[in-house]
């Protein structure tokens, strides 16, 4: 851990630019792989900041956080330890689509993550604004900073979030910055363009924040957390030192009990009124969204309140959730009220909502517009197809969400370090988990709006229940060094135990005369009985056994279907494959293949505009190409 | 395991012979199971009966097995030479699909040959070009075939399924959003409606088959009611031997005639009675065979006697199960105008045996019945070929499973798989709709954004 300035001869293995959710995971993952890592951030006080809602997880996202944990990332632990309310979503539906979510203490979340970075071996943390790339022969060698000096790295991971050429909008007022009150990343955009990397504009927005003691909570519906919290991280496989690593090693040990990581707060529910809607309709012309000042595309799943009112004019009310931002502050996040109307209108809108009549805005709502680099310019390892050794992760890839960013950071970090250490790349395929779906969607299909995970994006979501993440990735742990040997061994034993217990429950009969397995499929949970020793198993094992028995038939079908994908996925296309010279391929198809550069035949088949006949032809030439190159090397 | 692929190697349509090629691992299993050819010597021809999985004989065929070392594709292969009747080839192909074969994509046999090292690069290159050309061609062809009513119908079904799925997925993926309760009953009604539409298409597939082959019209009735003279009158030639002694027509006779735009095969069979002679017994046996395959009956009775003798029970059953025209022959000798006592009675017409009186009326009624069978002029007049029939059936099965499981309380996240699978079948027929299309509907229909 040294700060090496202007030293091209002794480069870092990995330089990570940006310390948001992607950057933190990238830096930690890379250093855990054994790389010598430099993490640069424009501001040490905004590490891992939740710029929008103070919550981690949710549908599709909660599952990603569990996968991050299974792959050795930090987000799950960090959320668990700083959570102030836990809620398992979709409990009325099957386990397959249940997802954990937690309200977190925004500041505690940042501070803990910062401390993790500070303690991480092989990781150097430094505050500097990156303003350019050092590229030689289409290969990235390092970065320049606004302070005039440079850092050299064998690989560079860019995680600029919403900061690239960013502008914020409140009504007519427009200012530079990737977050209200923050800077913007200048210079980098032109460097990307210079090296052939295309950029586009996206837009996103955030609601106003209110002062809690100006809110009248009386009469508002209370939303409490679960009494039995569902956490993100896997604790049964970890040793104690792996569980509380920061807490145990901090310089100033905490005296007394740890207060976070439990249900401490309540959220509240209110809704917009006809007055709100009239106000918005009357002032639409003042919203930069409708005036045309914002050209970037915004997310449809997270529309501004003006969008909701206009597009769903038949609804006379929209839900508003009030969520506390932490336990050491009285700042409240007003979920559902994202807007970029002028501030005076925002005030009136707030006052038109029950409970908020006298509420005081302490941070206005705003929209932010920023550059992203269409992710079809990336490999599955998240390395650029255009500039060697340059990796991208997070919102710069056109995604939204802390979880999606964290997942990409993890994959980019692992791969950047593996590249620097001259190891083969680490890929997660779409039949292996939500992270696989995420990266495959991004690199193959690209994005048309800020991308967020939805369970419906996964063809085989039944296989991706949040509790199974560790088991699903077990084969990865064997090949890639993602966990301590003890955790790996524990996971392996647990999976064995899952299989043994399924067998036991399928063959042994309960007192009712039918097998335990049959009972699981036919009796309500409250009436279930198990052999005595089953109750002593770790929770994760018990839940997985029950899950696999409940869904047995469906899971079999899904596994077969997922295997079919895998066959095409195993058919690797060499990066040097000359599409242009293939007779019989249509021009449109050649262009697409050249642009996306699919790494497998399976990925190629998912590119829009490539049809089955094209795949047939490609298959023929690939076999030939592989055979010829094999003959050459013999 | 790789797929076993099949294709018709000879042109579609009437011909003396047709050849179906099979290539892949289960070729030998098919020789064993469908053709009862337990241990075929490679490259030897065997004369066998082709039986469906249900044991029904489809045709007498000649099969030749090629082991993987000696076949064109380098996979185990089987060639089936059958009679060149489109119906037979379609039924064999359909049975092969039931046995887990799949219809080959353009050029796929050659692709297998290349991958197995049977042909070299220049050969493969020329094939690749052919694949490309054929693909354009078949796409154009498919589009032409599909332009119009059938594609409109399938598109609307695809759209409906997307809408349903959007609603289900919205409730799964946005549990905290302010969405109205999912209308299970409405969803079920909609799926049921789609199931009905698909069933109508399957019926149409049956009808389409009648358009691609001759319609089999079987004359049936007791001996000496004048079947053969009617046959001759319709055929316009003195084809069948006419004799007043009971049981003259011992074998059966066929003649093709055209009525309206339809080609029909007219079949004259032996009269049905308790035969005395062995040779007649054989004839009667054959009559029953013919009757089973009939698309339509001309049931001939003698109108000059008051109460015709009832037909044997199995005939009555067959006649009642298929479209039938009751022909009261010899009306010049008497007009008792008997009507069978079941409901609704078949259409009936009177003719004279000698003077050909009533023949025009008979032909008109026959055409009417045929039009009814084929659905000509009705709004459901789609051409649905075997390829589509299989896909529509699969689609239908998925939706039926959806309804059944959903009724039994299986979760939305699981039954939604059936909608995805149903969509895949439609995708093959009318082009792919992606998950993005579903999301477009979802975000258009539901106010998302907690």
Interface residues (C-beta under 8 A of the other chain):
Chain A: X58 X59 X60 X89 X90 X93 X94 X96 X97 X271 X300 X301 X302 X303 X307 X308 X311 X312 X315 X318 X319 X321 X335 X336 X338 X445 X448 X454 X455 X456 X457 X459 X461 X462 X551 X554 X557 X558 X582 X583 X584 X585 X586 X608 X611 X612 X613 X616 X617 X619 X620 X621 X623 X624
Chain B: X105 X106 X107 X108 X111 X114 X115 X121 X124 X125 X127 X128 X129 X131 X132 X135 X169 X172 X173 X174 X175 X176 X177 X178 X411 X412 X413 X414 X416 X417 X420 X434 X435 X436 X438 X439 X443 X447 X448 X449 X450
